[in-house]
Amino acid sequence: MATKIKTAAPAPEMLPMLKSVELMSRISGIGENKLRELMDNHEIEYVENGNRRLLADQAIWDWYQRNRITPTMKKGAE
């Protein structure tokens, strides 16, 4: 019977500053296609390096701040 080996998450200092779409998708939980769509529509900042488009963590947070929806209290609910 095979046993699963638990691997520790990489320390933040071990991750690259700029991340590929695939890596950023795994980290952020946003799908690869959605990230590419956001880049195509110029809704998120990225850097081109040859054929690759690279994202910084801050780009995700900036996009989040611009697009988040804050909850509102319903009248009568307290």
PDB file with SEQRES, HELIX, SHEET and CRYST1 records, atoms N, CA, C and O in Angstrom:
SEQRES   1 A   78  MET ALA THR LYS ILE LYS THR ALA ALA PRO ALA PRO GLU          
SEQRES   2 A   78  MET LEU PRO MET LEU LYS SER VAL GLU LEU MET SER ARG          
SEQRES   3 A   78  ILE SER GLY ILE GLY GLU ASN LYS LEU ARG GLU LEU MET          
SEQRES   4 A   78  ASP ASN HIS GLU ILE GLU TYR VAL GLU ASN GLY ASN ARG          
SEQRES   5 A   78  ARG LEU LEU ALA ASP GLN ALA ILE TRP ASP TRP TYR GLN          
SEQRES   6 A   78  ARG ASN ARG ILE THR PRO THR MET LYS LYS GLY ALA GLU          
HELIX    1 AA1 PRO A   12  MET A   14  5                                   3    
HELIX    2 AA2 VAL A   21  SER A   28  1                                   8    
HELIX    3 AA3 GLU A   32  ASP A   40  1                                   9    
HELIX    4 AA4 ASP A   57  ASN A   67  1                                  11    
SHEET    1 AA1 3 LEU A  18  SER A  20  0                                        
SHEET    2 AA1 3 ARG A  52  ALA A  56 -1                                        
SHEET    3 AA1 3 VAL A  47  ASN A  49 -1                                        
CRYST1    1.000    1.000    1.000  90.00  90.00  90.00 P 1           1          
ATOM      1  N   MET A   1       0.851  -1.174   0.000  1.00  0.00           N  
ATOM      2  CA  MET A   1       0.000   0.000   0.000  1.00  0.00           C  
ATOM      3  C   MET A   1       0.895   1.234   0.000  1.00  0.00           C  
ATOM      4  O   MET A   1       1.801   1.354   0.825  1.00  0.00           O  
ATOM      5  N   ALA A   2       0.640   2.133  -0.915  1.00  0.00           N  
ATOM      6  CA  ALA A   2       1.459   3.347  -1.045  1.00  0.00           C  
ATOM      7  C   ALA A   2       1.064   4.358   0.028  1.00  0.00           C  
ATOM      8  O   ALA A   2      -0.112   4.514   0.357  1.00  0.00           O  
ATOM      9  N   THR A   3       2.056   5.026   0.556  1.00  0.00           N  
ATOM     10  CA  THR A   3       1.780   6.070   1.533  1.00  0.00           C  
ATOM     11  C   THR A   3       2.100   7.417   0.912  1.00  0.00           C  
ATOM     12  O   THR A   3       3.050   7.556   0.142  1.00  0.00           O  
ATOM     13  N   LYS A   4       1.293   8.399   1.257  1.00  0.00           N  
ATOM     14  CA  LYS A   4       1.505   9.743   0.737  1.00  0.00           C  
ATOM     15  C   LYS A   4       2.537  10.450   1.598  1.00  0.00           C  
ATOM     16  O   LYS A   4       2.500  10.387   2.827  1.00  0.00           O  
ATOM     17  N   ILE A   5       3.434  11.108   0.938  1.00  0.00           N  
ATOM     18  CA  ILE A   5       4.449  11.880   1.647  1.00  0.00           C  
ATOM     19  C   ILE A   5       3.976  13.323   1.703  1.00  0.00           C  
ATOM     20  O   ILE A   5       3.686  13.931   0.673  1.00  0.00           O  
ATOM     21  N   LYS A   6       3.902  13.858   2.894  1.00  0.00           N  
ATOM     22  CA  LYS A   6       3.482  15.245   3.051  1.00  0.00           C  
ATOM     23  C   LYS A   6       4.673  16.151   2.799  1.00  0.00           C  
ATOM     24  O   LYS A   6       5.743  15.978   3.382  1.00  0.00           O  
ATOM     25  N   THR A   7       4.465  17.122   1.917  1.00  0.00           N  
ATOM     26  CA  THR A   7       5.528  18.085   1.656  1.00  0.00           C  
ATOM     27  C   THR A   7       5.113  19.426   2.240  1.00  0.00           C  
ATOM     28  O   THR A   7       3.957  19.836   2.135  1.00  0.00           O  
ATOM     29  N   ALA A   8       6.055  20.088   2.843  1.00  0.00           N  
ATOM     30  CA  ALA A   8       5.775  21.386   3.439  1.00  0.00           C  
ATOM     31  C   ALA A   8       5.637  22.433   2.342  1.00  0.00           C  
ATOM     32  O   ALA A   8       6.280  22.340   1.296  1.00  0.00           O  
ATOM     33  N   ALA A   9       4.798  23.422   2.590  1.00  0.00           N  
ATOM     34  CA  ALA A   9       4.663  24.528   1.648  1.00  0.00           C  
ATOM     35  C   ALA A   9       5.971  25.305   1.617  1.00  0.00           C  
ATOM     36  O   ALA A   9       6.628  25.461   2.647  1.00  0.00           O  
ATOM     37  N   PRO A  10       6.351  25.795   0.439  1.00  0.00           N  
ATOM     38  CA  PRO A  10       7.606  26.540   0.371  1.00  0.00           C  
ATOM     39  C   PRO A  10       7.521  27.830   1.175  1.00  0.00           C  
ATOM     40  O   PRO A  10       6.476  28.479   1.220  1.00  0.00           O  
ATOM     41  N   ALA A  11       8.613  28.187   1.799  1.00  0.00           N  
ATOM     42  CA  ALA A  11       8.664  29.437   2.549  1.00  0.00           C  
ATOM     43  C   ALA A  11       8.526  30.594   1.569  1.00  0.00           C  
ATOM     44  O   ALA A  11       8.999  30.498   0.437  1.00  0.00           O  
ATOM     45  N   PRO A  12       7.881  31.697   1.985  1.00  0.00           N  
ATOM     46  CA  PRO A  12       7.682  32.841   1.074  1.00  0.00           C  
ATOM     47  C   PRO A  12       8.970  33.328   0.425  1.00  0.00           C  
ATOM     48  O   PRO A  12       8.960  33.748  -0.732  1.00  0.00           O  
ATOM     49  N   GLU A  13      10.078  33.275   1.159  1.00  0.00           N  
ATOM     50  CA  GLU A  13      11.327  33.750   0.573  1.00  0.00           C  
ATOM     51  C   GLU A  13      11.860  32.802  -0.502  1.00  0.00           C  
ATOM     52  O   GLU A  13      12.777  33.162  -1.239  1.00  0.00           O  
ATOM     53  N   MET A  14      11.300  31.604  -0.599  1.00  0.00           N  
ATOM     54  CA  MET A  14      11.734  30.646  -1.604  1.00  0.00           C  
ATOM     55  C   MET A  14      10.963  30.803  -2.919  1.00  0.00           C  
ATOM     56  O   MET A  14      11.399  30.283  -3.946  1.00  0.00           O  
ATOM     57  N   LEU A  15       9.838  31.502  -2.905  1.00  0.00           N  
ATOM     58  CA  LEU A  15       9.045  31.696  -4.110  1.00  0.00           C  
ATOM     59  C   LEU A  15       9.623  32.856  -4.921  1.00  0.00           C  
ATOM     60  O   LEU A  15      10.142  33.810  -4.341  1.00  0.00           O  
ATOM     61  N   PRO A  16       9.544  32.790  -6.243  1.00  0.00           N  
ATOM     62  CA  PRO A  16      10.048  33.890  -7.063  1.00  0.00           C  
ATOM     63  C   PRO A  16       9.169  35.127  -6.913  1.00  0.00           C  
ATOM     64  O   PRO A  16       7.988  35.026  -6.581  1.00  0.00           O  
ATOM     65  N   MET A  17       9.760  36.298  -7.160  1.00  0.00           N  
ATOM     66  CA  MET A  17       9.014  37.550  -7.064  1.00  0.00           C  
ATOM     67  C   MET A  17       7.927  37.608  -8.148  1.00  0.00           C  
ATOM     68  O   MET A  17       6.795  38.010  -7.879  1.00  0.00           O  
ATOM     69  N   LEU A  18       8.279  37.205  -9.359  1.00  0.00           N  
ATOM     70  CA  LEU A  18       7.325  37.157 -10.465  1.00  0.00           C  
ATOM     71  C   LEU A  18       6.981  35.699 -10.723  1.00  0.00           C  
ATOM     72  O   LEU A  18       7.855  34.832 -10.750  1.00  0.00           O  
ATOM     73  N   LYS A  19       5.697  35.447 -10.911  1.00  0.00           N  
ATOM     74  CA  LYS A  19       5.235  34.068 -11.036  1.00  0.00           C  
ATOM     75  C   LYS A  19       4.522  33.859 -12.368  1.00  0.00           C  
ATOM     76  O   LYS A  19       3.891  34.773 -12.898  1.00  0.00           O  
ATOM     77  N   SER A  20       4.630  32.660 -12.891  1.00  0.00           N  
ATOM     78  CA  SER A  20       3.924  32.302 -14.117  1.00  0.00           C  
ATOM     79  C   SER A  20       2.422  32.240 -13.831  1.00  0.00           C  
ATOM     80  O   SER A  20       1.991  32.199 -12.679  1.00  0.00           O  
ATOM     81  N   VAL A  21       1.652  32.234 -14.897  1.00  0.00           N  
ATOM     82  CA  VAL A  21       0.196  32.136 -14.754  1.00  0.00           C  
ATOM     83  C   VAL A  21      -0.175  30.853 -14.020  1.00  0.00           C  
ATOM     84  O   VAL A  21      -1.066  30.851 -13.171  1.00  0.00           O  
ATOM     85  N   GLU A  22       0.512  29.767 -14.349  1.00  0.00           N  
ATOM     86  CA  GLU A  22       0.204  28.477 -13.725  1.00  0.00           C  
ATOM     87  C   GLU A  22       0.463  28.516 -12.225  1.00  0.00           C  
ATOM     88  O   GLU A  22      -0.370  28.063 -11.441  1.00  0.00           O  
ATOM     89  N   LEU A  23       1.605  29.051 -11.822  1.00  0.00           N  
ATOM     90  CA  LEU A  23       1.937  29.125 -10.404  1.00  0.00           C  
ATOM     91  C   LEU A  23       1.020  30.090  -9.670  1.00  0.00           C  
ATOM     92  O   LEU A  23       0.558  29.793  -8.569  1.00  0.00           O  
ATOM     93  N   MET A  24       0.753  31.249 -10.275  1.00  0.00           N  
ATOM     94  CA  MET A  24      -0.120  32.232  -9.619  1.00  0.00           C  
ATOM     95  C   MET A  24      -1.534  31.689  -9.475  1.00  0.00           C  
ATOM     96  O   MET A  24      -2.228  32.014  -8.512  1.00  0.00           O  
ATOM     97  N   SER A  25      -1.961  30.875 -10.415  1.00  0.00           N  
ATOM     98  CA  SER A  25      -3.281  30.262 -10.324  1.00  0.00           C  
ATOM     99  C   SER A  25      -3.366  29.347  -9.104  1.00  0.00           C  
ATOM    100  O   SER A  25      -4.356  29.361  -8.372  1.00  0.00           O  
ATOM    101  N   ARG A  26      -2.319  28.555  -8.897  1.00  0.00           N  
ATOM    102  CA  ARG A  26      -2.306  27.651  -7.739  1.00  0.00           C  
ATOM    103  C   ARG A  26      -2.240  28.423  -6.431  1.00  0.00           C  
ATOM    104  O   ARG A  26      -2.860  28.023  -5.446  1.00  0.00           O  
ATOM    105  N   ILE A  27      -1.500  29.519  -6.406  1.00  0.00           N  
ATOM    106  CA  ILE A  27      -1.349  30.296  -5.178  1.00  0.00           C  
ATOM    107  C   ILE A  27      -2.610  31.085  -4.859  1.00  0.00           C  
ATOM    108  O   ILE A  27      -3.061  31.105  -3.714  1.00  0.00           O  
ATOM    109  N   SER A  28      -3.183  31.743  -5.880  1.00  0.00           N  
ATOM    110  CA  SER A  28      -4.301  32.658  -5.645  1.00  0.00           C  
ATOM    111  C   SER A  28      -5.663  31.980  -5.642  1.00  0.00           C  
ATOM    112  O   SER A  28      -6.601  32.480  -5.021  1.00  0.00           O  
ATOM    113  N   GLY A  29      -5.783  30.852  -6.325  1.00  0.00           N  
ATOM    114  CA  GLY A  29      -7.086  30.213  -6.439  1.00  0.00           C  
ATOM    115  C   GLY A  29      -7.892  30.738  -7.613  1.00  0.00           C  
ATOM    116  O   GLY A  29      -9.022  30.299  -7.829  1.00  0.00           O  
ATOM    117  N   ILE A  30      -7.335  31.666  -8.373  1.00  0.00           N  
ATOM    118  CA  ILE A  30      -7.980  32.183  -9.577  1.00  0.00           C  
ATOM    119  C   ILE A  30      -7.527  31.294 -10.734  1.00  0.00           C  
ATOM    120  O   ILE A  30      -6.340  30.987 -10.845  1.00  0.00           O  
ATOM    121  N   GLY A  31      -8.437  30.886 -11.577  1.00  0.00           N  
ATOM    122  CA  GLY A  31      -8.108  29.972 -12.662  1.00  0.00           C  
ATOM    123  C   GLY A  31      -7.134  30.564 -13.675  1.00  0.00           C  
ATOM    124  O   GLY A  31      -7.061  31.781 -13.846  1.00  0.00           O  
ATOM    125  N   GLU A  32      -6.397  29.700 -14.335  1.00  0.00           N  
ATOM    126  CA  GLU A  32      -5.425  30.133 -15.343  1.00  0.00           C  
ATOM    127  C   GLU A  32      -6.101  30.913 -16.462  1.00  0.00           C  
ATOM    128  O   GLU A  32      -5.601  31.956 -16.883  1.00  0.00           O  
ATOM    129  N   ASN A  33      -7.228  30.416 -16.943  1.00  0.00           N  
ATOM    130  CA  ASN A  33      -7.927  31.105 -18.035  1.00  0.00           C  
ATOM    131  C   ASN A  33      -8.408  32.479 -17.600  1.00  0.00           C  
ATOM    132  O   ASN A  33      -8.353  33.430 -18.380  1.00  0.00           O  
ATOM    133  N   LYS A  34      -8.874  32.596 -16.376  1.00  0.00           N  
ATOM    134  CA  LYS A  34      -9.336  33.896 -15.879  1.00  0.00           C  
ATOM    135  C   LYS A  34      -8.165  34.866 -15.781  1.00  0.00           C  
ATOM    136  O   LYS A  34      -8.303  36.033 -16.148  1.00  0.00           O  
ATOM    137  N   LEU A  35      -7.014  34.405 -15.294  1.00  0.00           N  
ATOM    138  CA  LEU A  35      -5.842  35.274 -15.218  1.00  0.00           C  
ATOM    139  C   LEU A  35      -5.424  35.740 -16.605  1.00  0.00           C  
ATOM    140  O   LEU A  35      -5.097  36.911 -16.794  1.00  0.00           O  
ATOM    141  N   ARG A  36      -5.432  34.839 -17.570  1.00  0.00           N  
ATOM    142  CA  ARG A  36      -5.078  35.226 -18.944  1.00  0.00           C  
ATOM    143  C   ARG A  36      -6.084  36.223 -19.509  1.00  0.00           C  
ATOM    144  O   ARG A  36      -5.707  37.166 -20.205  1.00  0.00           O  
ATOM    145  N   GLU A  37      -7.359  36.014 -19.209  1.00  0.00           N  
ATOM    146  CA  GLU A  37      -8.403  36.938 -19.660  1.00  0.00           C  
ATOM    147  C   GLU A  37      -8.190  38.329 -19.051  1.00  0.00           C  
ATOM    148  O   GLU A  37      -8.310  39.339 -19.744  1.00  0.00           O  
ATOM    149  N   LEU A  38      -7.875  38.375 -17.759  1.00  0.00           N  
ATOM    150  CA  LEU A  38      -7.614  39.660 -17.105  1.00  0.00           C  
ATOM    151  C   LEU A  38      -6.408  40.363 -17.733  1.00  0.00           C  
ATOM    152  O   LEU A  38      -6.416  41.584 -17.890  1.00  0.00           O  
ATOM    153  N   MET A  39      -5.394  39.614 -18.087  1.00  0.00           N  
ATOM    154  CA  MET A  39      -4.222  40.207 -18.726  1.00  0.00           C  
ATOM    155  C   MET A  39      -4.561  40.683 -20.139  1.00  0.00           C  
ATOM    156  O   MET A  39      -4.124  41.759 -20.547  1.00  0.00           O  
ATOM    157  N   ASP A  40      -5.328  39.898 -20.885  1.00  0.00           N  
ATOM    158  CA  ASP A  40      -5.722  40.288 -22.247  1.00  0.00           C  
ATOM    159  C   ASP A  40      -6.544  41.568 -22.241  1.00  0.00           C  
ATOM    160  O   ASP A  40      -6.427  42.385 -23.155  1.00  0.00           O  
ATOM    161  N   ASN A  41      -7.378  41.751 -21.212  1.00  0.00           N  
ATOM    162  CA  ASN A  41      -8.239  42.937 -21.095  1.00  0.00           C  
ATOM    163  C   ASN A  41      -7.558  44.087 -20.362  1.00  0.00           C  
ATOM    164  O   ASN A  41      -8.184  45.113 -20.096  1.00  0.00           O  
ATOM    165  N   HIS A  42      -6.284  43.920 -20.039  1.00  0.00           N  
ATOM    166  CA  HIS A  42      -5.491  44.942 -19.326  1.00  0.00           C  
ATOM    167  C   HIS A  42      -6.126  45.332 -17.991  1.00  0.00           C  
ATOM    168  O   HIS A  42      -6.099  46.498 -17.598  1.00  0.00           O  
ATOM    169  N   GLU A  43      -6.696  44.347 -17.301  1.00  0.00           N  
ATOM    170  CA  GLU A  43      -7.295  44.577 -15.989  1.00  0.00           C  
ATOM    171  C   GLU A  43      -6.338  44.238 -14.864  1.00  0.00           C  
ATOM    172  O   GLU A  43      -6.607  44.551 -13.704  1.00  0.00           O  
ATOM    173  N   ILE A  44      -5.217  43.599 -15.192  1.00  0.00           N  
ATOM    174  CA  ILE A  44      -4.250  43.212 -14.180  1.00  0.00           C  
ATOM    175  C   ILE A  44      -2.852  43.448 -14.758  1.00  0.00           C  
ATOM    176  O   ILE A  44      -2.609  43.214 -15.942  1.00  0.00           O  
ATOM    177  N   GLU A  45      -1.953  43.908 -13.913  1.00  0.00           N  
ATOM    178  CA  GLU A  45      -0.597  44.195 -14.364  1.00  0.00           C  
ATOM    179  C   GLU A  45       0.210  42.917 -14.523  1.00  0.00           C  
ATOM    180  O   GLU A  45       0.060  41.967 -13.754  1.00  0.00           O  
ATOM    181  N   TYR A  46       1.060  42.911 -15.527  1.00  0.00           N  
ATOM    182  CA  TYR A  46       1.946  41.776 -15.753  1.00  0.00           C  
ATOM    183  C   TYR A  46       3.184  42.256 -16.491  1.00  0.00           C  
ATOM    184  O   TYR A  46       3.230  43.378 -16.996  1.00  0.00           O  
ATOM    185  N   VAL A  47       4.179  41.394 -16.544  1.00  0.00           N  
ATOM    186  CA  VAL A  47       5.426  41.681 -17.233  1.00  0.00           C  
ATOM    187  C   VAL A  47       5.616  40.613 -18.300  1.00  0.00           C  
ATOM    188  O   VAL A  47       5.431  39.425 -18.035  1.00  0.00           O  
ATOM    189  N   GLU A  48       5.985  41.033 -19.502  1.00  0.00           N  
ATOM    190  CA  GLU A  48       6.277  40.071 -20.555  1.00  0.00           C  
ATOM    191  C   GLU A  48       7.763  39.759 -20.536  1.00  0.00           C  
ATOM    192  O   GLU A  48       8.602  40.659 -20.480  1.00  0.00           O  
ATOM    193  N   ASN A  49       8.074  38.476 -20.583  1.00  0.00           N  
ATOM    194  CA  ASN A  49       9.448  38.020 -20.658  1.00  0.00           C  
ATOM    195  C   ASN A  49       9.503  36.986 -21.778  1.00  0.00           C  
ATOM    196  O   ASN A  49       9.261  35.801 -21.553  1.00  0.00           O  
ATOM    197  N   GLY A  50       9.823  37.444 -22.979  1.00  0.00           N  
ATOM    198  CA  GLY A  50       9.746  36.561 -24.137  1.00  0.00           C  
ATOM    199  C   GLY A  50       8.290  36.229 -24.404  1.00  0.00           C  
ATOM    200  O   GLY A  50       7.465  37.128 -24.563  1.00  0.00           O  
ATOM    201  N   ASN A  51       7.969  34.940 -24.454  1.00  0.00           N  
ATOM    202  CA  ASN A  51       6.585  34.499 -24.671  1.00  0.00           C  
ATOM    203  C   ASN A  51       5.786  34.471 -23.377  1.00  0.00           C  
ATOM    204  O   ASN A  51       4.558  34.393 -23.404  1.00  0.00           O  
ATOM    205  N   ARG A  52       6.474  34.535 -22.254  1.00  0.00           N  
ATOM    206  CA  ARG A  52       5.811  34.344 -20.959  1.00  0.00           C  
ATOM    207  C   ARG A  52       5.277  35.652 -20.412  1.00  0.00           C  
ATOM    208  O   ARG A  52       5.863  36.715 -20.615  1.00  0.00           O  
ATOM    209  N   ARG A  53       4.153  35.559 -19.713  1.00  0.00           N  
ATOM    210  CA  ARG A  53       3.607  36.689 -18.974  1.00  0.00           C  
ATOM    211  C   ARG A  53       3.704  36.349 -17.502  1.00  0.00           C  
ATOM    212  O   ARG A  53       3.209  35.313 -17.060  1.00  0.00           O  
ATOM    213  N   LEU A  54       4.344  37.224 -16.746  1.00  0.00           N  
ATOM    214  CA  LEU A  54       4.601  36.972 -15.339  1.00  0.00           C  
ATOM    215  C   LEU A  54       3.839  37.952 -14.476  1.00  0.00           C  
ATOM    216  O   LEU A  54       3.677  39.119 -14.834  1.00  0.00           O  
ATOM    217  N   LEU A  55       3.369  37.469 -13.334  1.00  0.00           N  
ATOM    218  CA  LEU A  55       2.558  38.258 -12.412  1.00  0.00           C  
ATOM    219  C   LEU A  55       3.247  38.385 -11.064  1.00  0.00           C  
ATOM    220  O   LEU A  55       3.936  37.469 -10.615  1.00  0.00           O  
ATOM    221  N   ALA A  56       3.052  39.528 -10.426  1.00  0.00           N  
ATOM    222  CA  ALA A  56       3.511  39.731  -9.059  1.00  0.00           C  
ATOM    223  C   ALA A  56       2.311  39.576  -8.119  1.00  0.00           C  
ATOM    224  O   ALA A  56       1.167  39.794  -8.519  1.00  0.00           O  
ATOM    225  N   ASP A  57       2.582  39.202  -6.875  1.00  0.00           N  
ATOM    226  CA  ASP A  57       1.498  39.073  -5.890  1.00  0.00           C  
ATOM    227  C   ASP A  57       0.713  40.366  -5.777  1.00  0.00           C  
ATOM    228  O   ASP A  57      -0.512  40.346  -5.655  1.00  0.00           O  
ATOM    229  N   GLN A  58       1.417  41.492  -5.816  1.00  0.00           N  
ATOM    230  CA  GLN A  58       0.764  42.789  -5.655  1.00  0.00           C  
ATOM    231  C   GLN A  58      -0.262  43.040  -6.755  1.00  0.00           C  
ATOM    232  O   GLN A  58      -1.267  43.708  -6.511  1.00  0.00           O  
ATOM    233  N   ALA A  59      -0.035  42.524  -7.953  1.00  0.00           N  
ATOM    234  CA  ALA A  59      -0.994  42.690  -9.046  1.00  0.00           C  
ATOM    235  C   ALA A  59      -2.328  42.041  -8.697  1.00  0.00           C  
ATOM    236  O   ALA A  59      -3.387  42.590  -9.000  1.00  0.00           O  
ATOM    237  N   ILE A  60      -2.277  40.869  -8.056  1.00  0.00           N  
ATOM    238  CA  ILE A  60      -3.504  40.181  -7.638  1.00  0.00           C  
ATOM    239  C   ILE A  60      -4.220  40.996  -6.573  1.00  0.00           C  
ATOM    240  O   ILE A  60      -5.437  41.170  -6.635  1.00  0.00           O  
ATOM    241  N   TRP A  61      -3.464  41.502  -5.587  1.00  0.00           N  
ATOM    242  CA  TRP A  61      -4.074  42.301  -4.519  1.00  0.00           C  
ATOM    243  C   TRP A  61      -4.666  43.600  -5.055  1.00  0.00           C  
ATOM    244  O   TRP A  61      -5.733  44.015  -4.602  1.00  0.00           O  
ATOM    245  N   ASP A  62      -4.003  44.250  -6.002  1.00  0.00           N  
ATOM    246  CA  ASP A  62      -4.541  45.476  -6.598  1.00  0.00           C  
ATOM    247  C   ASP A  62      -5.848  45.193  -7.321  1.00  0.00           C  
ATOM    248  O   ASP A  62      -6.815  45.942  -7.188  1.00  0.00           O  
ATOM    249  N   TRP A  63      -5.870  44.104  -8.089  1.00  0.00           N  
ATOM    250  CA  TRP A  63      -7.089  43.725  -8.802  1.00  0.00           C  
ATOM    251  C   TRP A  63      -8.210  43.425  -7.803  1.00  0.00           C  
ATOM    252  O   TRP A  63      -9.354  43.833  -8.002  1.00  0.00           O  
ATOM    253  N   TYR A  64      -7.874  42.717  -6.742  1.00  0.00           N  
ATOM    254  CA  TYR A  64      -8.853  42.393  -5.707  1.00  0.00           C  
ATOM    255  C   TYR A  64      -9.444  43.664  -5.094  1.00  0.00           C  
ATOM    256  O   TYR A  64     -10.662  43.766  -4.946  1.00  0.00           O  
ATOM    257  N   GLN A  65      -8.601  44.628  -4.738  1.00  0.00           N  
ATOM    258  CA  GLN A  65      -9.070  45.866  -4.125  1.00  0.00           C  
ATOM    259  C   GLN A  65     -10.011  46.631  -5.063  1.00  0.00           C  
ATOM    260  O   GLN A  65     -10.982  47.234  -4.605  1.00  0.00           O  
ATOM    261  N   ARG A  66      -9.736  46.611  -6.345  1.00  0.00           N  
ATOM    262  CA  ARG A  66     -10.578  47.330  -7.312  1.00  0.00           C  
ATOM    263  C   ARG A  66     -11.903  46.632  -7.571  1.00  0.00           C  
ATOM    264  O   ARG A  66     -12.877  47.286  -7.943  1.00  0.00           O  
ATOM    265  N   ASN A  67     -11.962  45.321  -7.385  1.00  0.00           N  
ATOM    266  CA  ASN A  67     -13.139  44.553  -7.800  1.00  0.00           C  
ATOM    267  C   ASN A  67     -13.928  43.915  -6.671  1.00  0.00           C  
ATOM    268  O   ASN A  67     -14.943  43.266  -6.921  1.00  0.00           O  
ATOM    269  N   ARG A  68     -13.492  44.084  -5.456  1.00  0.00           N  
ATOM    270  CA  ARG A  68     -14.210  43.430  -4.356  1.00  0.00           C  
ATOM    271  C   ARG A  68     -15.562  44.094  -4.133  1.00  0.00           C  
ATOM    272  O   ARG A  68     -15.760  45.265  -4.458  1.00  0.00           O  
ATOM    273  N   ILE A  69     -16.459  43.344  -3.588  1.00  0.00           N  
ATOM    274  CA  ILE A  69     -17.797  43.828  -3.265  1.00  0.00           C  
ATOM    275  C   ILE A  69     -17.930  43.736  -1.759  1.00  0.00           C  
ATOM    276  O   ILE A  69     -17.820  42.658  -1.176  1.00  0.00           O  
ATOM    277  N   THR A  70     -18.168  44.880  -1.137  1.00  0.00           N  
ATOM    278  CA  THR A  70     -18.286  44.884   0.314  1.00  0.00           C  
ATOM    279  C   THR A  70     -19.730  44.580   0.699  1.00  0.00           C  
ATOM    280  O   THR A  70     -20.659  45.082   0.067  1.00  0.00           O  
ATOM    281  N   PRO A  71     -19.921  43.769   1.723  1.00  0.00           N  
ATOM    282  CA  PRO A  71     -21.279  43.420   2.143  1.00  0.00           C  
ATOM    283  C   PRO A  71     -21.973  44.616   2.777  1.00  0.00           C  
ATOM    284  O   PRO A  71     -21.332  45.471   3.389  1.00  0.00           O  
ATOM    285  N   THR A  72     -23.266  44.662   2.624  1.00  0.00           N  
ATOM    286  CA  THR A  72     -24.069  45.719   3.237  1.00  0.00           C  
ATOM    287  C   THR A  72     -25.082  45.067   4.165  1.00  0.00           C  
ATOM    288  O   THR A  72     -25.553  43.957   3.919  1.00  0.00           O  
ATOM    289  N   MET A  73     -25.401  45.773   5.223  1.00  0.00           N  
ATOM    290  CA  MET A  73     -26.400  45.278   6.167  1.00  0.00           C  
ATOM    291  C   MET A  73     -27.791  45.507   5.596  1.00  0.00           C  
ATOM    292  O   MET A  73     -28.079  46.582   5.068  1.00  0.00           O  
ATOM    293  N   LYS A  74     -28.646  44.513   5.698  1.00  0.00           N  
ATOM    294  CA  LYS A  74     -30.041  44.676   5.291  1.00  0.00           C  
ATOM    295  C   LYS A  74     -30.785  45.436   6.363  1.00  0.00           C  
ATOM    296  O   LYS A  74     -30.470  45.312   7.547  1.00  0.00           O  
ATOM    297  N   LYS A  75     -31.758  46.213   5.968  1.00  0.00           N  
ATOM    298  CA  LYS A  75     -32.557  46.951   6.947  1.00  0.00           C  
ATOM    299  C   LYS A  75     -33.303  45.969   7.827  1.00  0.00           C  
ATOM    300  O   LYS A  75     -33.879  44.995   7.341  1.00  0.00           O  
ATOM    301  N   GLY A  76     -33.290  46.223   9.092  1.00  0.00           N  
ATOM    302  CA  GLY A  76     -33.966  45.372  10.060  1.00  0.00           C  
ATOM    303  C   GLY A  76     -33.101  44.243  10.580  1.00  0.00           C  
ATOM    304  O   GLY A  76     -33.466  43.588  11.556  1.00  0.00           O  
ATOM    305  N   ALA A  77     -31.990  44.006   9.967  1.00  0.00           N  
ATOM    306  CA  ALA A  77     -31.070  42.955  10.448  1.00  0.00           C  
ATOM    307  C   ALA A  77     -30.015  43.593  11.336  1.00  0.00           C  
ATOM    308  O   ALA A  77     -29.293  44.498  10.919  1.00  0.00           O  
ATOM    309  N   GLU A  78     -29.943  43.118  12.530  1.00  0.00           N  
ATOM    310  CA  GLU A  78     -28.940  43.676  13.466  1.00  0.00           C  
ATOM    311  C   GLU A  78     -28.283  42.590  14.223  1.00  0.00           C  
ATOM    312  O   GLU A  78     -27.415  42.855  15.055  1.00  0.00           O  
TER     313      GLU A  78                                                      
END                                                                             
